[in-house]
Amino acid sequence: MIRIAHNEDAAAIHAIYAPSITDGVATFETELPGVAAMRERIHARLQYYPWLVWEEDGAVLAYAYAGRFRERAAYDWIAETSIYVRADAHRRGIARRLYGVLLDTMRLQGINQAVGVITLPGTVSVAMHEAMGFSAAGVWRQCGYKLGQWWDVGVWQKELQPAASPPQPVIPFPAMVESTDLQRLLAAPPG
């Protein structure tokens, strides 16, 4: 099932995220944040953006969230997205289904653009983003140094809905948690 993350998910989310810090380059974070810090991140992010988890038999197998793209108010209608899947749950279609619900949730909030930032070559992540309608929007060359080498980062962008002029304010995530549209999205059978 897909549901909204809560504080009790922090340990499972931390366990999914940790290998990307210690052994991978999906994130440029280099120090493990700890479960308490992850709990704070979940709480802080949910004040404005969605953070969703994929749960099976009481275990969190994946999570996806949106976050602020840039601090300036003019960027309110674009958000950066992230998704992480537990290693033993790869290649089951979980990422696409969970990401799809995240993007639909962002659309309900009034967000117009989603941005995925991918450490290159990132073949699997690039393929998933492109299959979901994202387009390459640029590359930041040698912008991150991790695991003894420099990495390029690619940016993929997806229009979630046409931009209105003038735009309506984006609905903060807590204001829509009880909405029928969001509940319908979360209740739909994955797939």
N, CA, C and O atoms as a DFTB+ gen file, in Angstrom:
764 C
 N C O
     1  1       0.836      -1.184       0.000
     2  2       0.000       0.000       0.000
     3  2       0.880       1.246       0.000
     4  3       2.007       1.237       0.496
     5  1       0.343       2.298      -0.561
     6  2       1.015       3.597      -0.542
     7  2       0.314       4.460       0.497
     8  3      -0.913       4.548       0.532
     9  1       1.115       5.090       1.335
    10  2       0.537       5.936       2.384
    11  2       1.495       7.087       2.692
    12  3       2.638       7.112       2.233
    13  1       1.000       8.028       3.472
    14  2       1.806       9.159       3.913
    15  2       2.784       8.674       4.983
    16  3       2.404       7.922       5.881
    17  1       4.018       9.096       4.890
    18  2       5.023       8.734       5.889
    19  2       4.666       9.345       7.236
    20  3       4.001      10.379       7.302
    21  1       5.108       8.706       8.298
    22  2       4.955       9.268       9.643
    23  2       6.239       9.031      10.426
    24  3       7.128       8.306       9.980
    25  1       6.321       9.647      11.587
    26  2       7.551       9.617      12.388
    27  2       8.066       8.207      12.659
    28  3       9.276       7.987      12.713
    29  1       7.155       7.255      12.830
    30  2       7.563       5.888      13.140
    31  2       8.267       5.204      11.969
    32  3       8.848       4.133      12.145
    33  1       8.223       5.805      10.779
    34  2       8.904       5.236       9.604
    35  2      10.386       5.616       9.549
    36  3      11.111       5.134       8.679
    37  1      10.836       6.460      10.452
    38  2      12.191       7.014      10.360
    39  2      13.275       5.942      10.323
    40  3      14.219       6.053       9.542
    41  1      13.157       4.916      11.146
    42  2      14.198       3.878      11.171
    43  2      14.246       3.116       9.849
    44  3      15.328       2.862       9.321
    45  1      13.092       2.754       9.315
    46  2      13.054       2.019       8.042
    47  2      13.556       2.891       6.901
    48  3      14.293       2.418       6.036
    49  1      13.165       4.153       6.892
    50  2      13.618       5.078       5.851
    51  2      15.126       5.286       5.954
    52  3      15.824       5.320       4.941
    53  1      15.620       5.424       7.168
    54  2      17.063       5.573       7.374
    55  2      17.809       4.352       6.834
    56  3      18.849       4.498       6.192
    57  1      17.290       3.159       7.086
    58  2      17.936       1.927       6.621
    59  2      17.954       1.850       5.092
    60  3      18.928       1.371       4.513
    61  1      16.895       2.314       4.436
    62  2      16.853       2.323       2.969
    63  2      17.850       3.333       2.422
    64  3      18.516       3.070       1.420
    65  1      17.955       4.476       3.066
    66  2      18.794       5.581       2.597
    67  2      20.279       5.356       2.853
    68  3      21.108       5.774       2.045
    69  1      20.631       4.710       3.949
    70  2      22.029       4.583       4.387
    71  2      22.982       4.060       3.312
    72  3      24.060       4.637       3.164
    73  1      22.664       3.013       2.554
    74  2      23.608       2.537       1.538
    75  2      23.916       3.582       0.457
    76  3      25.005       3.572      -0.118
    77  1      22.983       4.463       0.185
    78  2      23.227       5.525      -0.803
    79  2      24.248       6.530      -0.288
    80  3      24.919       7.201      -1.072
    81  1      24.362       6.630       1.020
    82  2      25.342       7.535       1.624
    83  2      26.708       6.854       1.712
    84  3      27.724       7.423       1.313
    85  1      26.716       5.636       2.235
    86  2      27.986       4.969       2.512
    87  2      28.623       4.315       1.292
    88  3      29.849       4.252       1.197
    89  1      27.807       3.826       0.354
    90  2      28.342       3.032      -0.752
    91  2      27.948       3.533      -2.137
    92  3      28.402       2.976      -3.137
    93  1      27.122       4.561      -2.222
    94  2      26.609       4.983      -3.515
    95  2      26.688       6.478      -3.725
    96  3      27.188       7.227      -2.886
    97  1      26.178       6.887      -4.877
    98  2      26.203       8.311      -5.220
    99  2      24.816       8.845      -5.598
   100  3      24.707       9.904      -6.216
   101  1      23.766       8.119      -5.230
   102  2      22.419       8.631      -5.477
   103  2      22.192       9.917      -4.694
   104  3      21.379      10.758      -5.079
   105  1      22.921      10.060      -3.591
   106  2      22.915      11.298      -2.822
   107  2      24.361      11.729      -2.620
   108  3      25.260      10.890      -2.569
   109  1      24.584      13.015      -2.506
   110  2      25.924      13.505      -2.205
   111  2      26.108      13.723      -0.709
   112  3      27.146      14.227      -0.280
   113  1      25.120      13.352       0.083
   114  2      25.298      13.383       1.528
   115  2      26.365      12.337       1.866
   116  3      26.358      11.243       1.301
   117  1      27.275      12.664       2.776
   118  2      28.390      11.769       3.075
   119  2      28.408      11.259       4.513
   120  3      29.175      10.351       4.831
   121  1      27.590      11.818       5.372
   122  2      27.515      11.394       6.771
   123  2      26.106      10.883       7.054
   124  3      25.119      11.531       6.706
   125  1      26.023       9.709       7.691
   126  2      24.714       9.167       8.049
   127  2      24.001      10.142       8.989
   128  3      24.587      10.588       9.975
   129  1      22.745      10.475       8.693
   130  2      22.054      11.468       9.508
   131  2      21.544      10.936      10.843
   132  3      21.328      11.722      11.766
   133  1      21.347       9.643      10.972
   134  2      20.762       9.085      12.183
   135  2      19.244       9.059      12.100
   136  3      18.637       9.816      11.343
   137  1      18.647       8.189      12.881
   138  2      17.191       8.015      12.859
   139  2      16.471       9.264      13.361
   140  3      15.453       9.658      12.791
   141  1      16.979       9.882      14.408
   142  2      16.325      11.095      14.944
   143  2      16.328      12.208      13.898
   144  3      15.325      12.902      13.734
   145  1      17.428      12.384      13.199
   146  2      17.492      13.411      12.156
   147  2      16.542      13.075      11.011
   148  3      15.927      13.972      10.433
   149  1      16.418      11.797      10.681
   150  2      15.493      11.399       9.617
   151  2      14.058      11.692      10.046
   152  3      13.241      12.139       9.240
   153  1      13.760      11.442      11.300
   154  2      12.421      11.748      11.828
   155  2      12.132      13.239      11.683
   156  3      11.030      13.624      11.293
   157  1      13.115      14.074      11.995
   158  2      12.951      15.524      11.853
   159  2      12.764      15.918      10.393
   160  3      11.971      16.811      10.092
   161  1      13.479      15.269       9.488
   162  2      13.339      15.567       8.054
   163  2      11.934      15.244       7.566
   164  3      11.324      16.026       6.836
   165  1      11.431      14.093       7.974
   166  2      10.076      13.698       7.574
   167  2       9.076      14.737       8.069
   168  3       8.245      15.233       7.310
   169  1       9.174      15.054       9.353
   170  2       8.246      16.020       9.948
   171  2       8.328      17.377       9.239
   172  3       7.299      17.963       8.902
   173  1       9.536      17.869       9.015
   174  2       9.708      19.186       8.381
   175  2       9.188      19.183       6.945
   176  3       8.514      20.127       6.532
   177  1       9.487      18.156       6.195
   178  2       9.071      18.097       4.786
   179  2       7.553      18.054       4.672
   180  3       6.971      18.693       3.794
   181  1       6.914      17.299       5.562
   182  2       5.460      17.158       5.499
   183  2       4.707      18.442       5.845
   184  3       3.487      18.497       5.694
   185  1       5.402      19.455       6.297
   186  2       4.738      20.727       6.586
   187  2       4.313      21.423       5.298
   188  3       3.460      22.310       5.329
   189  1       4.899      21.031       4.165
   190  2       4.546      21.685       2.903
   191  2       4.440      20.721       1.722
   192  3       3.637      20.937       0.813
   193  1       5.240      19.669       1.732
   194  2       5.316      18.755       0.584
   195  2       4.950      17.329       0.986
   196  3       4.986      16.987       2.168
   197  1       4.597      16.497       0.003
   198  2       4.296      15.096       0.311
   199  2       5.562      14.265       0.545
   200  3       6.601      14.491      -0.076
   201  1       5.444      13.316       1.441
   202  2       6.455      12.273       1.660
   203  2       5.645      10.989       1.778
   204  3       4.893      10.814       2.737
   205  1       5.793      10.098       0.818
   206  2       5.003       8.880       0.745
   207  2       5.886       7.657       0.910
   208  3       7.074       7.690       0.589
   209  1       5.298       6.573       1.415
   210  2       6.014       5.309       1.537
   211  2       5.216       4.193       0.873
   212  3       3.992       4.251       0.756
   213  1       5.954       3.178       0.447
   214  2       5.369       1.935      -0.054
   215  2       5.567       0.913       1.053
   216  3       6.696       0.623       1.449
   217  1       4.463       0.368       1.550
   218  2       4.515      -0.587       2.650
   219  2       3.914      -1.917       2.225
   220  3       2.869      -1.963       1.575
   221  1       4.586      -2.998       2.601
   222  2       4.063      -4.355       2.388
   223  2       4.271      -5.154       3.658
   224  3       5.371      -5.180       4.210
   225  1       3.225      -5.802       4.118
   226  2       3.298      -6.640       5.315
   227  2       3.956      -5.920       6.491
   228  3       4.736      -6.511       7.239
   229  1       3.632      -4.640       6.641
   230  2       4.146      -3.855       7.750
   231  2       5.560      -3.326       7.577
   232  3       6.088      -2.672       8.477
   233  1       6.190      -3.599       6.422
   234  2       7.565      -3.141       6.180
   235  2       7.577      -2.066       5.100
   236  3       6.916      -2.197       4.070
   237  1       8.334      -1.005       5.346
   238  2       8.510       0.056       4.349
   239  2       9.569      -0.410       3.353
   240  3      10.707      -0.685       3.732
   241  1       9.189      -0.498       2.078
   242  2      10.108      -0.955       1.032
   243  2      10.650       0.195       0.190
   244  3      11.674       0.045      -0.476
   245  1       9.973       1.340       0.215
   246  2      10.409       2.476      -0.601
   247  2       9.779       3.744      -0.057
   248  3       8.780       3.710       0.662
   249  1      10.389       4.863      -0.420
   250  2       9.795       6.143      -0.068
   251  2      10.112       7.153      -1.159
   252  3      11.118       7.041      -1.860
   253  1       9.237       8.138      -1.287
   254  2       9.404       9.209      -2.276
   255  2       8.882      10.491      -1.663
   256  3       7.910      10.493      -0.908
   257  1       9.552      11.583      -2.005
   258  2       9.108      12.862      -1.454
   259  2       9.426      13.982      -2.428
   260  3      10.234      13.833      -3.345
   261  1       8.768      15.104      -2.200
   262  2       9.047      16.328      -2.952
   263  2       9.618      17.344      -1.974
   264  3       9.396      17.265      -0.766
   265  1      10.354      18.294      -2.521
   266  2      10.926      19.332      -1.682
   267  2      11.144      20.604      -2.468
   268  3      11.091      20.616      -3.698
   269  1      11.383      21.639      -1.756
   270  2      11.592      22.955      -2.359
   271  2      12.750      22.918      -3.337
   272  3      13.812      22.382      -3.018
   273  1      12.562      23.479      -4.528
   274  2      13.604      23.522      -5.555
   275  2      14.611      24.626      -5.260
   276  3      15.817      24.376      -5.264
   277  1      14.142      25.827      -5.009
   278  2      14.974      26.991      -4.656
   279  2      14.203      27.828      -3.648
   280  3      12.983      27.703      -3.534
   281  1      14.902      28.668      -2.928
   282  2      14.283      29.445      -1.853
   283  2      13.428      30.618      -2.322
   284  3      12.496      30.995      -1.612
   285  1      13.695      31.200      -3.457
   286  2      12.949      32.374      -3.918
   287  2      11.483      32.025      -4.182
   288  3      11.175      30.952      -4.702
   289  1      10.589      32.937      -3.820
   290  2       9.146      32.708      -3.950
   291  2       8.716      32.431      -5.384
   292  3       7.734      31.721      -5.599
   293  1       9.413      32.964      -6.353
   294  2       9.045      32.747      -7.757
   295  2       9.155      31.279      -8.157
   296  3       8.589      30.875      -9.173
   297  1       9.879      30.469      -7.370
   298  2      10.029      29.040      -7.654
   299  2       8.973      28.175      -6.960
   300  3       9.086      26.949      -6.988
   301  1       7.973      28.761      -6.351
   302  2       6.997      27.992      -5.579
   303  2       6.317      26.883      -6.374
   304  3       5.859      25.911      -5.774
   305  1       6.234      26.987      -7.679
   306  2       5.464      26.046      -8.490
   307  2       6.315      24.944      -9.107
   308  3       5.851      24.222      -9.989
   309  1       7.540      24.812      -8.657
   310  2       8.422      23.736      -9.108
   311  2       8.987      23.071      -7.857
   312  3       9.325      23.753      -6.890
   313  1       9.089      21.743      -7.871
   314  2       9.616      21.020      -6.713
   315  2      10.555      19.919      -7.181
   316  3      10.369      19.329      -8.245
   317  1      11.564      19.658      -6.363
   318  2      12.500      18.569      -6.635
   319  2      11.954      17.292      -6.010
   320  3      11.402      17.317      -4.911
   321  1      12.109      16.193      -6.707
   322  2      11.601      14.912      -6.240
   323  2      12.746      13.943      -5.958
   324  3      13.820      14.041      -6.551
   325  1      12.503      13.018      -5.054
   326  2      13.471      11.972      -4.734
   327  2      12.733      10.685      -4.442
   328  3      11.610      10.693      -3.937
   329  1      13.383       9.573      -4.767
   330  2      12.816       8.258      -4.458
   331  2      13.952       7.297      -4.136
   332  3      15.008       7.321      -4.768
   333  1      13.712       6.451      -3.136
   334  2      14.667       5.425      -2.735
   335  2      13.901       4.132      -2.496
   336  3      12.841       4.136      -1.871
   337  1      14.445       3.026      -2.997
   338  2      13.808       1.719      -2.871
   339  2      14.780       0.774      -2.168
   340  3      15.970       0.751      -2.480
   341  1      14.272       0.011      -1.235
   342  2      15.105      -0.961      -0.524
   343  2      15.718      -1.928      -1.537
   344  3      15.054      -2.319      -2.497
   345  1      16.966      -2.312      -1.333
   346  2      17.715      -3.114      -2.307
   347  2      16.993      -4.400      -2.696
   348  3      17.031      -4.789      -3.863
   349  1      16.346      -5.061      -1.763
   350  2      15.678      -6.329      -2.083
   351  2      14.295      -6.134      -2.716
   352  3      13.585      -7.108      -2.964
   353  1      13.919      -4.899      -2.974
   354  2      12.614      -4.618      -3.600
   355  2      12.765      -4.001      -4.995
   356  3      11.781      -3.571      -5.597
   357  1      13.987      -3.962      -5.501
   358  2      14.214      -3.410      -6.848
   359  2      13.585      -4.306      -7.907
   360  3      13.333      -5.490      -7.681
   361  1      13.339      -3.704      -9.075
   362  2      12.869      -4.406     -10.279
   363  2      11.473      -5.017     -10.115
   364  3      11.163      -6.030     -10.743
   365  1      10.639      -4.409      -9.279
   366  2       9.272      -4.889      -9.088
   367  2       8.242      -3.857      -9.515
   368  3       7.042      -4.089      -9.363
   369  1       8.685      -2.717     -10.048
   370  2       7.758      -1.670     -10.468
   371  2       7.315      -0.750      -9.345
   372  3       6.473       0.122      -9.556
   373  1       7.868      -0.932      -8.158
   374  2       7.484      -0.119      -7.008
   375  2       7.826       1.346      -7.247
   376  3       7.012       2.228      -6.970
   377  1       9.018       1.608      -7.757
   378  2       9.456       3.004      -7.949
   379  2       8.503       3.754      -8.868
   380  3       8.082       4.864      -8.541
   381  1       8.162       3.181      -9.991
   382  2       7.268       3.877     -10.931
   383  2       5.902       4.139     -10.321
   384  3       5.352       5.231     -10.467
   385  1       5.358       3.149      -9.642
   386  2       4.021       3.326      -9.068
   387  2       4.026       4.354      -7.939
   388  3       3.142       5.206      -7.867
   389  1       5.014       4.273      -7.066
   390  2       5.092       5.224      -5.958
   391  2       5.370       6.631      -6.475
   392  3       4.758       7.596      -6.016
   393  1       6.281       6.747      -7.418
   394  2       6.614       8.051      -8.006
   395  2       5.405       8.649      -8.712
   396  3       5.173       9.856      -8.649
   397  1       4.638       7.798      -9.384
   398  2       3.422       8.270     -10.062
   399  2       2.440       8.903      -9.092
   400  3       1.858       9.947      -9.388
   401  1       2.250       8.281      -7.937
   402  2       1.343       8.839      -6.926
   403  2       1.927      10.135      -6.363
   404  3       1.191      11.088      -6.108
   405  1       3.232      10.172      -6.171
   406  2       3.870      11.415      -5.699
   407  2       3.607      12.549      -6.686
   408  3       3.206      13.641      -6.282
   409  1       3.829      12.300      -7.969
   410  2       3.629      13.343      -8.988
   411  2       2.169      13.777      -9.061
   412  3       1.879      14.964      -9.208
   413  1       1.255      12.822      -8.960
   414  2      -0.174      13.175      -8.963
   415  2      -0.535      14.002      -7.734
   416  3      -1.361      14.911      -7.821
   417  1       0.068      13.701      -6.604
   418  2      -0.169      14.470      -5.380
   419  2       0.339      15.898      -5.544
   420  3      -0.329      16.853      -5.147
   421  1       1.518      16.035      -6.128
   422  2       2.069      17.372      -6.376
   423  2       1.155      18.168      -7.308
   424  3       0.957      19.367      -7.114
   425  1       0.607      17.508      -8.302
   426  2      -0.321      18.158      -9.232
   427  2      -1.545      18.667      -8.475
   428  3      -2.007      19.783      -8.715
   429  1      -2.069      17.850      -7.562
   430  2      -3.216      18.275      -6.754
   431  2      -2.887      19.508      -5.907
   432  3      -3.755      20.342      -5.652
   433  1      -1.649      19.614      -5.482
   434  2      -1.223      20.774      -4.689
   435  2      -1.145      22.043      -5.536
   436  3      -1.161      23.150      -4.998
   437  1      -1.061      21.887      -6.856
   438  2      -0.907      23.043      -7.733
   439  2       0.521      23.255      -8.193
   440  3       0.841      24.299      -8.763
   441  1       1.384      22.276      -7.953
   442  2       2.768      22.343      -8.428
   443  2       2.767      22.039      -9.925
   444  3       2.141      21.073     -10.362
   445  1       3.466      22.857     -10.710
   446  2       3.456      22.730     -12.171
   447  2       4.595      21.894     -12.734
   448  3       4.438      21.243     -13.767
   449  1       5.742      21.907     -12.061
   450  2       6.937      21.256     -12.584
   451  2       7.573      20.372     -11.515
   452  3       7.635      20.737     -10.341
   453  1       8.045      19.204     -11.946
   454  2       8.834      18.328     -11.073
   455  2      10.229      18.223     -11.663
   456  3      10.396      18.170     -12.882
   457  1      11.224      18.194     -10.797
   458  2      12.615      18.100     -11.225
   459  2      13.268      16.914     -10.512
   460  3      13.212      16.796      -9.288
   461  1      13.883      16.047     -11.303
   462  2      14.675      14.953     -10.754
   463  2      16.144      15.256     -10.992
   464  3      16.540      15.588     -12.109
   465  1      16.948      15.141      -9.950
   466  2      18.379      15.411     -10.044
   467  2      19.091      14.072      -9.873
   468  3      18.960      13.423      -8.836
   469  1      19.850      13.659     -10.897
   470  2      20.384      12.302     -10.965
   471  2      21.898      12.328     -11.163
   472  3      22.402      12.954     -12.096
   473  1      22.619      11.637     -10.270
   474  2      24.057      11.484     -10.449
   475  2      24.282      10.571     -11.653
   476  3      23.723       9.476     -11.727
   477  1      25.096      11.027     -12.583
   478  2      25.313      10.296     -13.828
   479  2      26.443       9.277     -13.692
   480  3      27.422       9.543     -12.994
   481  1      26.331       8.114     -14.346
   482  2      25.401       7.858     -15.431
   483  2      23.980       7.536     -14.980
   484  3      23.047       7.783     -15.744
   485  1      23.769       7.002     -13.793
   486  2      22.418       6.801     -13.257
   487  2      21.450       6.136     -14.219
   488  3      20.298       6.556     -14.326
   489  1      21.896       5.116     -14.912
   490  2      21.128       4.492     -15.993
   491  2      19.714       4.100     -15.591
   492  3      18.764       4.392     -16.317
   493  1      19.561       3.446     -14.450
   494  2      18.239       2.990     -14.011
   495  2      17.341       4.183     -13.687
   496  3      16.177       4.211     -14.085
   497  1      17.871       5.153     -12.977
   498  2      17.087       6.328     -12.609
   499  2      16.715       7.153     -13.837
   500  3      15.586       7.631     -13.943
   501  1      17.646       7.320     -14.755
   502  2      17.354       8.053     -15.996
   503  2      16.236       7.349     -16.753
   504  3      15.291       7.997     -17.204
   505  1      16.332       6.036     -16.895
   506  2      15.307       5.275     -17.632
   507  2      13.939       5.417     -16.975
   508  3      12.934       5.595     -17.664
   509  1      13.896       5.339     -15.635
   510  2      12.614       5.484     -14.949
   511  2      12.032       6.872     -15.156
   512  3      10.848       7.011     -15.467
   513  1      12.854       7.899     -14.987
   514  2      12.356       9.267     -15.166
   515  2      11.847       9.480     -16.593
   516  3      10.775      10.054     -16.787
   517  1      12.589       9.033     -17.569
   518  2      12.161       9.224     -18.956
   519  2      10.900       8.422     -19.270
   520  3      10.048       8.891     -20.024
   521  1      10.768       7.226     -18.706
   522  2       9.547       6.440     -18.896
   523  2       8.341       7.135     -18.282
   524  3       7.210       6.910     -18.712
   525  1       8.574       7.976     -17.283
   526  2       7.488       8.692     -16.619
   527  2       7.254      10.077     -17.208
   528  3       6.490      10.867     -16.654
   529  1       7.911      10.377     -18.332
   530  2       7.646      11.625     -19.030
   531  2       8.579      12.769     -18.705
   532  3       8.338      13.895     -19.140
   533  1       9.641      12.518     -17.951
   534  2      10.634      13.553     -17.683
   535  2      11.534      13.699     -18.912
   536  3      11.767      12.737     -19.644
   537  1      12.029      14.907     -19.121
   538  2      12.966      15.194     -20.210
   539  2      14.261      15.740     -19.634
   540  3      14.260      16.446     -18.625
   541  1      15.364      15.406     -20.287
   542  2      16.655      15.937     -19.859
   543  2      16.633      17.451     -19.983
   544  3      16.205      17.995     -21.000
   545  1      17.103      18.134     -18.930
   546  2      17.072      19.599     -18.916
   547  2      18.456      20.207     -18.715
   548  3      18.598      21.430     -18.705
   549  1      19.476      19.369     -18.556
   550  2      20.824      19.908     -18.418
   551  2      21.715      19.031     -17.565
   552  3      21.257      18.099     -16.904
   553  1      23.000      19.351     -17.597
   554  2      23.993      18.611     -16.823
   555  2      24.882      19.602     -16.083
   556  3      25.349      20.589     -16.651
   557  1      25.103      19.320     -14.817
   558  2      26.075      20.073     -14.030
   559  2      27.342      19.230     -14.014
   560  3      27.352      18.148     -13.427
   561  1      28.385      19.693     -14.634
   562  2      29.626      18.932     -14.804
   563  2      30.474      18.928     -13.535
   564  3      30.670      19.961     -12.895
   565  1      30.968      17.749     -13.192
   566  2      31.874      17.551     -12.061
   567  2      31.494      18.405     -10.845
   568  3      32.320      19.133     -10.294
   569  1      30.252      18.299     -10.452
   570  2      29.766      19.159      -9.368
   571  2      29.812      18.502      -8.003
   572  3      29.622      19.176      -6.991
   573  1      30.060      17.195      -7.953
   574  2      30.117      16.531      -6.660
   575  2      31.286      15.572      -6.578
   576  3      31.543      14.808      -7.509
   577  1      31.992      15.615      -5.459
   578  2      33.127      14.719      -5.251
   579  2      32.757      13.744      -4.151
   580  3      32.535      14.138      -3.006
   581  1      32.692      12.471      -4.503
   582  2      32.330      11.439      -3.531
   583  2      32.951      10.122      -3.960
   584  3      33.120       9.873      -5.153
   585  1      33.286       9.295      -3.014
   586  2      33.892       7.987      -3.253
   587  2      35.126       8.082      -4.147
   588  3      35.358       7.225      -5.000
   589  1      35.911       9.135      -3.938
   590  2      37.185       9.266      -4.613
   591  2      37.153       9.749      -6.040
   592  3      38.146       9.628      -6.757
   593  1      36.022      10.298      -6.472
   594  2      35.979      10.827      -7.830
   595  2      34.926      11.918      -7.980
   596  3      34.045      12.071      -7.134
   597  1      35.032      12.674      -9.075
   598  2      34.071      13.723      -9.416
   599  2      32.926      13.105     -10.197
   600  3      33.117      12.187     -10.995
   601  1      31.723      13.631      -9.949
   602  2      30.515      13.124     -10.607
   603  2      29.771      14.268     -11.288
   604  3      29.686      15.380     -10.766
   605  1      29.235      13.963     -12.473
   606  2      28.313      14.864     -13.151
   607  2      26.916      14.584     -12.613
   608  3      26.619      13.476     -12.166
   609  1      26.073      15.591     -12.662
   610  2      24.686      15.445     -12.237
   611  2      23.789      15.940     -13.363
   612  3      23.974      17.038     -13.888
   613  1      22.823      15.119     -13.720
   614  2      21.852      15.491     -14.738
   615  2      20.556      15.952     -14.094
   616  3      20.195      15.505     -13.005
   617  1      19.869      16.842     -14.773
   618  2      18.585      17.351     -14.300
   619  2      17.520      16.916     -15.301
   620  3      17.659      17.145     -16.503
   621  1      16.471      16.297     -14.807
   622  2      15.330      15.898     -15.628
   623  2      14.113      16.647     -15.118
   624  3      13.939      16.818     -13.911
   625  1      13.271      17.091     -16.040
   626  2      12.140      17.947     -15.694
   627  2      10.861      17.409     -16.332
   628  3      10.875      16.899     -17.452
   629  1       9.763      17.535     -15.601
   630  2       8.452      17.106     -16.107
   631  2       7.416      18.177     -15.794
   632  3       7.301      18.643     -14.660
   633  1       6.671      18.554     -16.816
   634  2       5.535      19.456     -16.590
   635  2       4.387      18.630     -16.044
   636  3       3.958      17.661     -16.671
   637  1       3.892      19.009     -14.882
   638  2       2.781      18.303     -14.256
   639  2       1.442      18.842     -14.733
   640  3       0.453      18.112     -14.811
   641  1       1.426      20.133     -15.051
   642  2       0.224      20.786     -15.570
   643  2       0.645      22.133     -16.137
   644  3       1.666      22.685     -15.727
   645  1      -0.125      22.663     -17.068
   646  2       0.241      23.970     -17.631
   647  2       0.257      25.048     -16.552
   648  3      -0.553      25.039     -15.625
   649  1       1.176      25.950     -16.692
   650  2       1.294      27.064     -15.741
   651  2       0.209      28.099     -16.010
   652  3       0.052      28.564     -17.140
   653  1      -0.532      28.456     -14.978
   654  2      -1.553      29.495     -15.094
   655  2      -0.894      30.863     -14.882
   656  3       0.131      30.981     -14.211
   657  1      -1.499      31.867     -15.461
   658  2      -0.949      33.206     -15.296
   659  2      -2.083      34.175     -14.968
   660  3      -2.895      34.471     -15.844
   661  1      -2.163      34.663     -13.769
   662  2      -1.278      34.407     -12.637
   663  2      -1.616      33.066     -11.998
   664  3      -2.748      32.595     -12.108
   665  1      -0.642      32.446     -11.329
   666  2      -0.887      31.143     -10.698
   667  2      -1.613      31.271      -9.370
   668  3      -1.527      32.295      -8.691
   669  1      -2.323      30.220      -9.015
   670  2      -2.914      30.120      -7.677
   671  2      -1.814      29.683      -6.704
   672  3      -0.873      29.007      -7.119
   673  1      -1.905      30.043      -5.446
   674  2      -0.894      29.571      -4.480
   675  2      -0.897      28.038      -4.409
   676  3      -1.945      27.404      -4.526
   677  1       0.277      27.463      -4.216
   678  2       0.387      26.027      -4.020
   679  2      -0.241      25.673      -2.678
   680  3      -0.042      26.375      -1.687
   681  1      -0.993      24.591      -2.653
   682  2      -1.656      24.156      -1.419
   683  2      -0.644      23.391      -0.561
   684  3      -0.108      22.378      -1.010
   685  1      -0.374      23.851       0.654
   686  2       0.526      23.095       1.526
   687  2      -0.030      21.685       1.770
   688  3      -1.238      21.508       1.927
   689  1       0.839      20.707       1.800
   690  2       0.402      19.312       1.912
   691  2      -0.563      19.057       3.071
   692  3      -1.557      18.362       2.863
   693  1      -0.330      19.578       4.278
   694  2      -1.269      19.293       5.372
   695  2      -2.708      19.728       5.079
   696  3      -3.651      19.120       5.586
   697  1      -2.880      20.764       4.273
   698  2      -4.224      21.263       3.968
   699  2      -4.982      20.324       3.039
   700  3      -6.195      20.454       2.880
   701  1      -4.280      19.386       2.429
   702  2      -4.972      18.501       1.493
   703  2      -4.997      17.039       1.933
   704  3      -5.499      16.180       1.209
   705  1      -4.461      16.759       3.105
   706  2      -4.369      15.373       3.573
   707  2      -5.733      14.696       3.613
   708  3      -5.850      13.514       3.287
   709  1      -6.743      15.420       4.003
   710  2      -8.087      14.836       4.107
   711  2      -8.894      14.959       2.811
   712  3     -10.048      14.530       2.767
   713  1      -8.315      15.530       1.767
   714  2      -9.084      15.732       0.536
   715  2      -9.471      14.403      -0.099
   716  3      -8.720      13.429      -0.039
   717  1     -10.630      14.378      -0.696
   718  2     -11.129      13.188      -1.366
   719  2     -10.192      12.766      -2.489
   720  3      -9.947      11.574      -2.674
   721  1      -9.662      13.735      -3.245
   722  2      -8.770      13.403      -4.361
   723  2      -7.506      12.705      -3.879
   724  3      -7.078      11.721      -4.482
   725  1      -6.903      13.197      -2.804
   726  2      -5.703      12.554      -2.280
   727  2      -6.042      11.183      -1.718
   728  3      -5.309      10.222      -1.955
   729  1      -7.117      11.077      -0.991
   730  2      -7.501       9.786      -0.425
   731  2      -7.750       8.758      -1.537
   732  3      -7.413       7.583      -1.390
   733  1      -8.335       9.207      -2.638
   734  2      -8.568       8.319      -3.792
   735  2      -7.231       7.851      -4.376
   736  3      -7.070       6.677      -4.709
   737  1      -6.277       8.774      -4.497
   738  2      -4.953       8.408      -5.010
   739  2      -4.283       7.358      -4.126
   740  3      -3.748       6.368      -4.625
   741  1      -4.316       7.578      -2.832
   742  2      -3.659       6.649      -1.905
   743  2      -4.376       5.318      -1.811
   744  3      -3.741       4.293      -1.564
   745  1      -5.681       5.314      -2.003
   746  2      -6.456       4.079      -1.875
   747  2      -6.448       3.237      -3.139
   748  3      -6.777       2.052      -3.091
   749  1      -6.076       3.827      -4.270
   750  2      -6.081       3.065      -5.525
   751  2      -5.117       1.904      -5.434
   752  3      -4.017       2.050      -4.902
   753  1      -5.516       0.752      -5.946
   754  2      -4.595      -0.383      -5.911
   755  2      -3.342      -0.069      -6.729
   756  3      -3.443       0.363      -7.877
   757  1      -2.164      -0.285      -6.141
   758  2      -0.930      -0.013      -6.885
   759  2      -0.877      -0.820      -8.171
   760  3      -1.235      -1.998      -8.206
   761  1      -0.426      -0.167      -9.212
   762  2      -0.278      -0.869     -10.480
   763  2      -1.033      -0.194     -11.524
   764  3      -1.033      -0.639     -12.672
